[in-house]
Amino acid sequence: MKKLNKFIILALPILFLGCQKTEKSNTLELTLLNDTIVSFPKGSNKDSINIIKYSLKNNSNQIYFINNLTEQQSLSKTGIYKNGTNLFVYNTKNVQSNYEVKRHIEENAEDCVHFMMEDFTINGSRLGYRHNLKYFGLNKRNNMFFIHPNETVFFEYSLNLNKPIDYDGVRSGFVNLNANEKYYCKLAIASDSSNYKYVLTRDILETIKQNNAKVYNGVIESKNKVPIKVLD
């Protein structure tokens, strides 16, 4: 009887720690809102534009700040990166796709500014906005933002999966999908608290301090998955 009591006492902390871990993973809930995402297959000269829609909900009583300026190697995962998010693509066997990398490099400052202006204009056009230049040129909401208790924040951005065109030159990944296979995708946001006092601006740091906010640390991955339709 004494041995049984000892076993119960030792097992309780393990069960308690397990509950803590589950609760922590549900603190911020990321949801991919698209029903389907489309892409042309490998070898196609066509490209397809998706409007990626997602939301982030704060299920805690804590104000969080999302800092996408990641310096921890464990948070820097390779995917289809754009606007502070990573899209990960898997086949039906749950094997993640390999991602190609291509970056746009401008030779001088004038070309760089011209490229950025065109990028903002095209981005707004894809999303269906008319007066977009100031917003897309100055706003970094998708990369760094506060989220309050019980708040749900919504986002959207344009993305083509199978190849970066000129205006996607700042994107670091794309995929080659086979026409006869099925795929699905998940979304992820990374936030780094390891070195934020040295990378964030004074005004953001003061806002974090005065509001008792906490910089979230980790990768927030969507619990839902969305099918990818490979077009003919």
MIPA-81748 format. One record per residue: residue in three letters; x, y, z of N, C-alpha, C, O in turn. Coordinates in pm, whole numbers, m for minus. Atoms other than C-alpha are relative to their C-alpha. Layout:
BEGIN
   code      n.x      n.y      n.z     ca.x     ca.y     ca.z      c.x      c.y      c.z      o.x      o.y      o.z
    ALA        X        Y        Z        X        Y        Z        X        Y        Z        X        Y        Z
...
% end
This chain:
BEGIN
   code      n.x      n.y      n.z     ca.x     ca.y     ca.z      c.x      c.y      c.z      o.x      o.y      o.z
    MET       83     m122        0        0        0        0       85      125        0       52      223      m66
    LYS      m90     m116       m5      286      238       80       63       27     m135       79      143     m174
    LYS      m61      m16      133      445      176     m260      m97       69      m96      m56      152     m177
    LEU      102      m58       86      119      268     m432      m15      149       25      m28      227      m69
    ASN        9     m141      m37       98      598     m243      115       81      m57       96      192     m105
    LYS     m116      m69       54      451      690     m348      m13       21     m150       25      125     m203
    PHE       18      m11      145      366      623     m711      m95      113      m36      m71      188     m130
    ILE       99     m105       25       63      852     m697       60      137       23       35      229      m55
    ILE      m63     m128      m32      264     1133     m535       97       43     m108      103      160     m145
    LEU      m97      m32      105      535     1112     m800      m67       30     m133      m17      111     m210
    ALA       67      m16      129      289     1096    m1089      m73      132      m11      m85      186     m121
    LEU       77     m123        4       90     1405     m992       75      118      m60       16      187     m144
    PRO      m71     m112       61      363     1663    m1076       15      m14     m151       14       86     m223
    ILE      m15       23      144      408     1502    m1419     m128       38      m72     m124      101     m178
    LEU      128      m35       61       37     1535    m1495      m24      149        4      m79      206      m91
    PHE       18     m144      m15       35     1893    m1367       83       77     m102       35      174     m161
    LEU      m87      m65       98      329     1991    m1588      m57      m17     m140      m45       73     m223
    GLY       60       23      131      151     1836    m1886     m113       96      m27     m127      144     m140
    CYS      109      m95       14     m153     2057    m1825       52      141      m27       m5      214     m108
    GLN      m58     m132       21       65     2367    m1806       47       17     m145       25      122     m205
    LYS      m52       m7      135      226     2289    m2141     m113       19     m101     m100       98     m195
    THR      114      m11       90     m111     2248    m2315      m62      139        6      m98      196      m98
    GLU       59     m132      m15     m244     2575    m2172       87      107      m66       35      200     m127
    LYS      m92      m98       58       66     2766    m2284       m9        2     m152       m1      108     m214
    SER        7        8      147       33     2643    m2644     m127       64      m55     m133       97     m174
    ASN      126      m60       44     m321     2785    m2659       m9      149       28     m113      210        5
    THR        3     m142      m39     m225     3134    m2542      m38       89     m118     m128      171     m108
    LEU       29      m74      122     m222     3281    m2893      m44     m100     m107       28     m195     m138
    GLU       60       95       95     m443     3107    m3150        0       57     m142      m68      155     m171
    LEU      m13      m44      138     m353     3145    m3516      m90      m85      m90      m87     m208      m83
    THR       92       71       90     m615     3056    m3779       17       48     m143       12      168     m169
    LEU       m6      m30      143     m573     3042    m4157     m143        0      m51     m212     m101      m41
    LEU      141      m20       31     m904     3175    m4294      m40      m40     m143     m159      m43     m174
    ASN       31       42      136     m878     3064    m4659      m64     m138       m3      m30     m224       78
    ASP       56      134       21    m1090     2771    m4777       94      m84      m85      112     m203      m60
    THR      m91       66       93     m846     2684    m5056      106       99      m45       80      219      m57
    ILE     m106      m81       58     m513     2813    m5186       40      m67     m131       48     m190     m138
    VAL      m27       57      132     m420     2768    m5552      144       26      m45      209      120       m1
    SER     m134      m15       58      m97     2723    m5744        7      m75     m132      m60     m177     m149
    PHE      m28       74      122       17     2623    m6091      112     m101       25      193      m80      116
    PRO      m98      106      m27      233     2309    m6116      141       35      m44      166      138     m108
    LYS     m141      m13       36      605     2271    m6160       15        5     m152      m46      m73     m224
    GLY      m24      m14      143      727     2383    m6503      m95       93      m71      m75      122     m189
    SER       96      m90       63      433     2613    m6569       55      143       m6      125      187       85
    ASN      m41     m139       13      497     2965    m6696     m101       96       64      m78      217       71
    LYS      105      m82      m61      181     3088    m6525       25       14      150       94      m67      212
    ASP       m1      m14     m145      149     3219    m6173     m138       42       48     m214      103      m27
    SER      133      m28      m56     m153     3255    m5947       16       81      128      102       52      210
    ILE       m6      m85     m117     m215     3523    m5686     m108      m41      100     m226      m45       67
    ASN       92       29     m109     m373     3423    m5356       m4      119       96       97      186      117
    ILE       10      m94     m110     m504     3661    m5091       m3      m84      128     m106     m141      163
    ILE      m11       79     m122     m383     3492    m4773      m66       77      114      m28      191      143
    LYS       73      m65     m110     m622     3571    m4486       18      m83      127        6     m205      126
    TYR      m18       72     m126     m558     3486    m4123      m33       90      118      m41      212      104
    SER       29      m75     m122     m639     3588    m3768       83      m54      115      126     m170      114
    LEU      m72       39     m120     m461     3582    m3433      m82       43      120     m117      160      134
    LYS       82      m28     m117     m657     3557    m3108       81      m18      127      155     m115      141
    ASN      m68        7     m129     m523     3625    m2758      m96      m59      103     m192        7      144
    ASN       87       68      m96     m681     3374    m2518       42       22      145      m14      m40      236
    SER      m52      m21     m135     m490     3504    m2214      m42      136       55     m113      211      m11
    ASN       24     m130      m63     m512     3799    m1973      122       91      m13      129      196       51
    GLN     m126      m71       17     m169     3922    m2087        2       76     m132      m41       23     m235
    ILE      m26      m73      125      m92     4196    m2343      130      m52      m58      232      m55       11
    TYR     m120       50       65      156     4053    m2591       44       93     m113      m38      160     m176
    PHE      m56      m70      116      386     4219    m2843       66     m105      m88      147     m184      m41
    ILE      m60       94       96      477     4021    m3155      119       68      m66      104      169     m135
    ASN     m124      m55       56      837     4088    m3254       56      m97     m104      112     m201      m70
    ASN      m41       88      109      917     3938    m3593      148       12      m37      195      m55     m128
    LEU     m144      m12       24     1282     4048    m3583       71     m111       76      128      m89      182
    THR      m51      118      m69     1401     3700    m3494      151      m13      m13      209        7     m120
    GLU     m144       23       m2     1760     3628    m3393       34     m141       47      146     m187       28
    GLN      m23      138      m42     1721     3281    m3243      m10      m94     m119     m106      m88     m196
    GLN       m4       92      113     1812     3010    m3488     m120      m94        0     m170     m130     m106
    SER      112       94      m11     1533     2784    m3359     m131       60      m50     m224      m13      m83
    LEU      122      m67       47     1273     3044    m3463        4       29     m150      m98       61     m210
    SER      m18      m35      142     1413     3098    m3814      m18     m124      m87       79     m186     m130
    LYS       30      118       80     1240     2820    m4006      m27       40     m145      m88      143     m173
    THR       14      m30      142     1246     2807    m4385     m139      m37      m51     m185     m150      m31
    GLY      130       24       59      912     2840    m4560      m22      101     m111       73      157     m164
    ILE       32     m105       97      732     3069    m4804      m27      126       82     m138      148      129
    TYR        5     m114      m92      802     3389    m4616      m48      128      m70       m1      162     m178
    LYS       41     m133       44      619     3718    m4665      m81       65      110     m160       m1      178
    ASN       79      m79      m95      478     3993    m4441        4      m55      142      m97      m54      212
    GLY      m14       48     m136      611     3842    m4121      m56     m138       27      m64     m180      143
    THR       57      134      m18      460     3497    m4181       74     m101      m87      139      m65     m185
    ASN      m51      110       80      574     3160    m4310     m115      m93      m36     m193     m132       51
    LEU       97       99       45      351     2933    m4518       77     m130      m25      171     m133     m103
    PHE      m65      130       16      451     2565    m4491      m90      m93      m80     m209     m103      m53
    VAL       75       86       91      343     2319    m4761       37     m146       24      155     m180       36
    TYR      m20      142      m26      297     1943    m4703      m77      m82     m103     m176      m36     m160
    ASN       77       92       83      191     1646    m4914      m90      m85       90      m92      m66      212
    THR       95       80      m78      m68     1387    m4803       68      m94       99        3     m146      190
    LYS      m75       83      m94      206     1188    m4627       64       84      110      146       36      188
    ASN      m48      m94     m102      277     1493    m4409      148       33      m15      214       69       82
    VAL     m139      m36       28      616     1549    m4574        3      143      m51      m68      177     m146
    GLN       m6     m140       38      707     1915    m4600       77       20     m131      177      m48     m155
    SER      m63      m26      130      800     2052    m4944      133       70       17      159      134      119
    ASN     m124      m76        4     1142     2184    m5032      m28      138      m60     m107      150     m153
    TYR       28     m137       44     1151     2560    m5082      118       56      m79      234       45      m37
    GLU     m101      m68       81     1339     2744    m5357       22      140       57      m68      196      120
    VAL      m32     m133      m51     1509     3073    m5272       45       90     m114      128       51     m196
    LYS      m39      m97      101     1537     3381    m5490      m23      139       57     m131      168      107
    ARG       13     m135      m54     1600     3741    m5387       23      103     m110       96       80     m206
    HIS      m13     m109       95     1570     4067    m5576      106       97       51       99      142      165
    ILE     m109      m90      m41     1883     4285    m5567        5      120      m94       16      104     m216
    GLU       m9     m122       80     1889     4647    m5686      142       54        5      211       42      106
    GLU     m138      m46        9     2214     4806    m5801       23      135       67      133      161      115
    ASN      m19     m130      m63     2155     5157    m5667     m127       42       75     m231      m22       65
    ALA      109      m46      m86     1933     5355    m5430     m124       41      m80     m236       14      m37
    GLU      113      m44       81     1715     5504    m5707      m82     m118      m49     m205     m115      m45
    ASP       70      120       44     1632     5160    m5847      m74      m66      115     m183     m119       98
    CYS       60       62     m118     1560     5036    m5496     m130       70       38     m230        5       67
    VAL      119      m78      m32     1312     5317    m5426     m110      m26     m104     m227      m43      m69
    HIS       95       26      109     1146     5263    m5767      m64     m138       19     m185     m154        3
    PHE       49      136      m22     1116     4890    m5693     m100       m5      115     m205      m69      104
    MET       88        1     m117      959     4953    m5350     m133       67      m30     m238       20       13
    MET      124      m70       35      706     5202    m5490      m90      m89      m85     m211      m95      m63
    GLU       78       89       85      597     4955    m5758      m53     m118       80     m165     m164       58
    ASP       42      112      m84      583     4677    m5500     m122       38       83     m217      m40       92
    PHE      113      m46      m80      349     4879    m5277     m126       13      m86     m235      m27      m46
    THR      114      m22       89      126     4971    m5573      m62     m132      m45     m184     m148      m42
    ILE       48      130       46      100     4616    m5706      m66      m76      115     m169     m142       95
    ASN       55       70     m116       38     4478    m5356     m141       49       29     m231      m31       53
    GLY      132      m57      m25     m254     4716    m5304      m99      m39     m107     m216      m63      m78
    SER       87       37      113     m394     4635    m5648      m48     m144       15     m165     m173      m11
    ARG       36      140      m18     m390     4262    m5574     m107      m16      108     m199      m97       95
    LEU       93        9     m112     m577     4316    m5248     m129       76      m25     m222       67       55
    GLY      121      m72       34     m833     4539    m5417      m12      138       62     m123      189       78
    TYR        2     m135      m57     m732     4873    m5262       40      102     m105      124       74     m190
    ARG      m35     m106       95     m717     5200    m5457      107       94       55      205      124      m12
    HIS      m92      m98      m59     m538     5436    m5220       89      m73      100       65      m70      221
    ASN      m76       93      m82     m272     5204    m5091      143       41       31      203      m12      124
    LEU     m144      m22       m3       71     5361    m5134       51       36      139      150      m21      186
    LYS      m47      m43     m132      103     5535    m4797       m9     m114      100       84     m136      179
    TYR       17      109      m95      m33     5238    m4604      107     m108      m17      174     m145       79
    PHE      m94      108       22      184     4973    m4766      145       48        8      236      m33       30
    GLY     m136      m53       m8      487     5202    m4769       47       23      141      167       14      168
    LEU      m41      m42     m134      482     5298    m4402      m44      m96      110       15      m93      219
    ASN       56       81     m108      283     5038    m4207       66     m137        7       81     m205      m94
    LYS      m66      128      m22      455     4732    m4057      m83      m90       92      m27     m170      166
    ARG       87       68      m95      154     4588    m3876       15     m152       m5        3     m219       98
    ASN      m11      145       11      205     4236    m4008      127      m54       63      134     m172       98
    ASN     m127       46      m54      561     4222    m3875        9       16      151       61      m72      220
    MET       m9      m28     m143      528     4379    m3528     m127       69       46     m169      169      m13
    PHE      125      m60      m46      214     4456    m3330      m32      m47      142       22     m148      189
    PHE       52       38     m131       42     4446    m2989     m131      m76      m19     m206      m50     m113
    ILE      130       67       m2     m245     4210    m2916      m45      m11      146       28      m63      230
    HIS       51      m11     m136     m461     4260    m2606      m82     m122       40     m123     m200      m45
    PRO       80      115      m47     m647     4006    m2388     m136      m10      m70     m208       89      m84
    ASN      127       31       67     m942     3845    m2568      m18       74     m133     m128       78     m187
    GLU        6      m70      129     m861     4045    m2882       31      m96     m115      114     m186     m101
    THR      m30       73      123     m868     3897    m3232       40      100     m107      m34      194     m136
    VAL      m53      m90      102     m657     4068    m3500       m2      m72     m134       36     m188     m144
    PHE       11       59      133     m714     4008    m3872      104       59      m95      138      177      m86
    PHE     m102      m42       95     m457     4025    m4153      m30      m61     m138     m104     m158     m150
    GLU        3       60      134     m429     3964    m4527      118       52      m81      166      164      m60
    TYR     m108      m41       90     m156     3975    m4791       m7      m86     m126      m68     m193     m126
    SER        2       73      127     m103     3863    m5151      122      m90      m12      230      m56       37
    LEU     m110       96       12      110     3563    m5240      m23      m95     m116     m134     m146     m134
    ASN        3      108       98      187     3336    m5534      100     m106       44      212      m73       84
    LEU      m80      107      m59      328     2997    m5438      110      m53      m90      219      m86      m44
    ASN      m88       78       85      497     2858    m5746      120       74      m56      215       11     m103
    LYS     m120      m73       42      735     3138    m5842      m12      146       40     m121      203       36
    PRO        4     m143      m31      831     3490    m5732        8       80     m130       99       60     m210
    ILE       m9      m90      114      752     3750    m5997       79      124       45      123      130      160
    ASP      m83     m115      m32      932     4087    m6007      m39       68      131       47      109      208
    TYR       45      m72     m118      717     4237    m5734        3      m84      127      m28      m35      235
    ASP      m18       86     m116      774     3940    m5505      149      m25       26      185     m123       91
    GLY     m145       22      m10     1151     3979    m5519       52       m2      141      156      m63      168
    VAL      m47       m1     m138     1180     4043    m5147      m43     m127       75       m6     m147      190
    ARG       44      124      m64     1017     3707    m5074      110     m104      m12      179     m111     m114
    SER     m115       90       m4     1258     3432    m4978      m30     m145      m37       61     m228      m35
    GLY       26      139       33     1077     3113    m5082     m118      m20      m91     m211       61      m93
    PHE      113       43       81      848     2941    m5331       10     m150      m20      113     m210       12
    VAL        1      147       11      752     2582    m5416      m33      m45     m142      m99       26     m218
    ASN       34       66      125      735     2351    m5716      m88     m120       34      m42     m215       97
    LEU       95      105      m34      425     2130    m5691      m33      m85     m122      m40      m34     m234
    ASN       35       92      108      337     1825    m5898     m150        3      m27     m230       10       66
    ALA      141      m12       40        9     1834    m6091      m84     m117       50     m203     m100       75
    ASN       77      120      m36      m92     1480    m5990        4      m31      150      m32     m141      191
    GLU       m5       22     m144      m40     1522    m5614      m87      100       75     m118      208       24
    LYS       80      m88      m84     m245     1672    m5333       88       58      111      179       m7      162
    TYR      m79      m69     m102     m107     1923    m5086      m91       79       93     m207      106       62
    TYR       67      m92      m91     m211     2130    m4788      104       91       63      224       64       54
    CYS      m95      m94      m57      m55     2421    m4604      m45       46      139     m162       40      175
    LYS       24      m57     m132      m26     2571    m4256       78      132        7      176      151      m64
    LEU      m62     m131      m15       69     2922    m4147       72        8      134       32      m58      230
    ALA      m72      m16     m125      319     3027    m3881       54      142       13       92      206      m85
    ILE      m58     m131      m32      432     3349    m3710      106      m21      107       80      m89      207
    ALA     m107        9      m99      762     3375    m3523       14      132       75        3      239       16
    SER      m21     m119      m82      821     3616    m3234      115      m27       96      122     m133      158
    ASP     m124       19      m75     1150     3667    m3050       10       99      116        1      220       96
    SER      m16      m87     m116     1194     3801    m2697      143        1       54      171       67      154
    SER     m136       18      m53     1563     3713    m2657       84      127        0      165      148       90
    ASN      m87     m116       14     1715     4041    m2771      m78      126      m37      m23      218      m96
    TYR       87     m107       49     1421     4277    m2821       39      139       50       13      238      m18
    LYS      m38     m131      m54     1561     4556    m2599      107       69      m83      128      189      m71
    TYR     m107      m55       81     1844     4602    m2848      m40       20     m147       33       82     m224
    VAL       40      m11      140     1647     4578    m3173     m125       85      m21     m148      134     m131
    LEU      121      m81       12     1319     4761    m3102       28      147       32      123      178      104
    THR      m20     m144      m20     1284     5139    m3103      m43       41      141     m116      m31      209
    ARG       27      m49     m135     1260     5348    m2784     m149       15       28     m196      m16      137
    ASP      144      m21      m22      891     5431    m2833      m73     m132       21     m163     m140      105
    ILE       63      131      m18      794     5064    m2869       38      m58      136      m48     m113      205
    LEU      m45       51     m130     1002     4968    m2564      m73       69      115     m110        4      213
    GLU       70      m75     m104      837     5242    m2358     m147      m43        7     m204      m52      116
    THR      139       47        3      490     5127    m2469      m12     m137       65     m106     m162      139
    ILE       m2      133      m63      574     4770    m2369       11       13      152      m61      m54      225
    LYS      m23      m19     m144      696     4889    m2028     m122       60       69     m166        7      172
    GLN      110      m70      m64      408     5127    m1949     m129      m81        4     m214      m59       91
    ASN      121       81        6      143     4871    m2044       19     m141       56      m69     m226       44
    ASN      m30      132      m56      310     4574    m1869      m21     m111     m103      m68     m220      m71
    ALA       13       99      107      313     4394    m2203      118      m97        4      221      m70       66
    LYS     m103      103        6      517     4084    m2271       30      m33     m145      m61      m52     m226
    VAL      m39       38      135      715     4007    m2585      m12     m152      m12       53     m226       62
    TYR       22      145       17      599     3666    m2706      125      m64      m57      191       m7     m144
    ASN     m116       72       51      872     3411    m2765      m41     m138      m49      m91     m220       28
    GLY       31      131       56      822     3116    m2999      m62       11     m137      m80      121     m191
    VAL       66        8      131      661     3005    m3325     m146      m35       22     m178     m138       82
    ILE      144       23      m11      282     3033    m3339      m45      m62     m132      m39        3     m236
    GLU       39       71      122      152     2776    m3589     m151      m20       m3     m212      m52       99
    SER      145       19       12     m203     2755    m3719      m36     m146       28       32     m238      m18
    LYS       44      137      m30     m389     2453    m3585      m75      m60     m118      m77     m182     m135
    ASN       72       52      117     m597     2425    m3900       92       m6     m122      193       63     m128
    LYS      m74       12      125     m467     2325    m4242      m97       24     m115     m216       m6     m105
    VAL       83      m38      114     m594     2442    m4580       51      m74     m125      171      m76     m150
    PRO      m44       70      120     m589     2236    m4904       51       94     m109        4      207     m122
    ILE      m53      m74      114     m389     2356    m5203      m50      m67     m128      m35     m188     m144
    LYS       47       52      127     m545     2313    m5546      103       33     m108      130      150     m134
    VAL      m97      m20      107     m288     2262    m5823      m77       11     m131     m146      m82     m173
    LEU       77      m30      121     m431     2419    m6139       60      m63     m124      179      m96     m126
    ASP      m49       57      127     m404     2281    m6493       75      103      m80      123       74     m190
% end
